[in-house]
Amino acid sequence: MTLTYEQIKSVWTLNNKIDNLLENCRIANKNIQSTLYEVYKYIENEIKVSSFFVETQNEKLIMTDFCFGNYTEEIKNETIKLKFENEINCFSIGDHTYYITPLDVSGKIIGKISIGIKKSNAVNNDEYFFEVVSLISELLDTYLFAIQSECLKQSLIMGLQNSLAEADINESLKKAANVLYEGVNFKHLLIVYDDFDILNETNNIKYVYFDKNKLINDDVEKPFALLENIIKTEKNFFNIESEKLQSLLGKQNTYISYLRNEIYNERSLGFIFIETENNKPLTIMGKELILIFKEELRQRVIDLNREKSSLRHYFSNQIISKLIKIKNYEKLLLPKEAEVGVLFADLSGFTKISEQILVTPNKISNFINEWSKGVVKRLFPFGVVLDKIIGDCVMLLFGPPFYEDSKEETINKMLMGAKIIVDFTREYLEMPQNKLIQKHPDFHSFGVSIGINYCHSIVGIIGPNKNLTAFSSGVNITSRLQHLAKNNEILITERVKNIASNTSNDWHFSEKKYTLVKNIEDPLLYYSLVENK
């Protein structure tokens, strides 16, 4: 049986009217529930549909049943359990016939649709109602696919943003890769970014490499040998061309997107390198997601480097890496009462060196910079905090921010660190660039004087400049000891000596010494560190 002219005309009218209705609902930003209700009211009035059922994803991408009219649980269950061997099915319950067809987009079923008609109206009209339900399905296919694609994109964008909000950037990238895989379906994903080391003035190249959405390599625990070799041989690795990287990695069908510095556009902060599956080009949504991910990651890298640059004024890379993985780590840096190790190291004879030998501000500042940088670089592995550099004096703290070492461990590290500073200062003064200093008649009196204490203090980020520091009478006593110390002498408080002596036989100390301290009634007892065994 073929459709009559009137039925063809009716189908044509339905097509135009429902198409316009869906477009108007889209423009008005109506949700899926409201839009489907509008469709139901129209077909109820035009072709006497008594019920309308749609099973599809809602705006949260959750499979949902939308029921209108006299759709009962019995009818809904019968509709849902139907398997679509043919494109259209129908069944009867009571005095109604129900016509069902899948919602199909590019061969993928995204749900199903059913209309209910009284049997009296359906007699000899099956072909017409098959055509009607098929027409509504096709129109809803396009509408729902557009809505769901947009919802999926928004969901993935939110997922990417939430992923990159993790405190640990590597954990962020793992979660982001999972989200990105849903929208891009890549074969391999390589993310490279810059972790600038302000102390050594070098670029640390960090990376994570995914096979589909599974992490298989990173720069720390599971290095990618081939990539490591490329990094070593390519001088301008951050700006490497896509075709060259593709060739070096032996990859095909790749896409690269650079994380450009917002100020210096010629300098890349890293890049995202994607290999697609089965020669498939990236979809429009895939490109949009990568662009959004790139911008979010670029800002994250900028913020991370800025944050690390600030933290590197006080902490080693090891402490920073551990610190920034802690959510709201700033609370660890708030002022608190704690017992800390304090070490002051001051260049002996610096006044003569600066006034009689170096003379110019440039030479003096270079001398101090190289010495203090060398001290910090050698003691950072002990987990020390650089409190401040005051002229030619370095103040170091042992303990913050985690306070994981015992007092015995802390004091042992301080004594070892002090010896290292003495040895390094000797080596530094004997370096070729300090030949003028070596020619001075008082060269033998140049070195470093050190004071050490373990004391109760207020420690944390303090003051308008947000500096991490410690202050207490114990800190003042440490400074006093450093001023008392002679060239290459290490002076310690009685408490430090007692704890060190009770813990280990590796250290030797002088006899007890005394000195008066301003504003303190009792004299200060102290010792000097003799050569350790």
Secondary structure by P-SEA (a helix, b strand, c coil): ccccaaaaaaaaaaaaaaaaaaaaaaaacccaaaaaaaaaaaaaaaccccbbbbbcccccccbbbbbcccccaaaaaaaaaccccccbbbbbcccbbbbbbccccccccccbbbbbbccccccccaaaaaaaaaaaaaaaaaaaaaaaaaaaaaaaaaaaaaaaccccaaaaaaaaaaaaaacccccbbbbbbbbccccccbbbbbbbbbccccccccccccccaaaaaaaaaccccccccaaaaaaaacccbbbbbbbccccccccccbbbbbbbcccccccaaaaaaaaaaaaaaaaaaaaaaaaaaaaaacccaaaaaaaaacccccccccbbbbbbbbbbbbbcaaaaaaccccccaaaaaaaaaaaaaaaaaaacccccccccccccbbbbbcccccccccaaaaaaaaaaaaaaaaaaaaaaaacccccccccccccccbbbbbbbbbccccccccccccccccccaaaaaaaaaaaaccccbbbbcaaaaaaaaacccccccccbbbbbbccccbbbbbccccccc
